[in-house]
Amino acid sequence: MAIAIAARAGLERAGARVARRDVVGVADFSQPSSAARLHLVDMASGRVDSLLVAHGRGSDPERTGWLSRFSNDPGSDATSEGAYVTGDYYIGAHGPSMRLIGLDPTNSNAESRAIVVHAAWYVGPEMLRTHGMLGRSEGCFAVNAADLPTALVRLGPGRLLIAGKV
């Protein structure tokens, strides 16, 4: 319920800056990395698909599996809080990826920091079995390789992604 409310409030706040309003991503970093905390909300049906997502190593310097701080600072390797609009697809160092554009002062450096959605080996069931938590990104929204197609299709360009503690 809180996820759907956050999605609706985010769309309202973003207004015309978000062209495609059918699906909203909500990354709820109040949950540990072992939880499926990237929620893809279908705004018409209310259906929610939830995926594992890593947070930045600068957001969890003690490697506890919990995000303890957000940062927008270049070089922080931290996750940034706020609303993003999803950008273009591209092929990068981690394979197929999607650019993110920060809409708030708290994530305005997303493009210059190369904060994107991509797959990572350190996100998935094997990491949870072995370590009890996911690995950490450099601030990107890293998902399991098996979930990447879902994330890229459902969040395709022009949609809203919200990161915070919901």
Summary of the structure (lengths in Angstrom):
residues: 166
radius of gyration: 14.2
end to end distance: 10.6
largest distance: 43.9
contacts: 571
relative contact order: 0.24
helix: 20%
strand: 29%
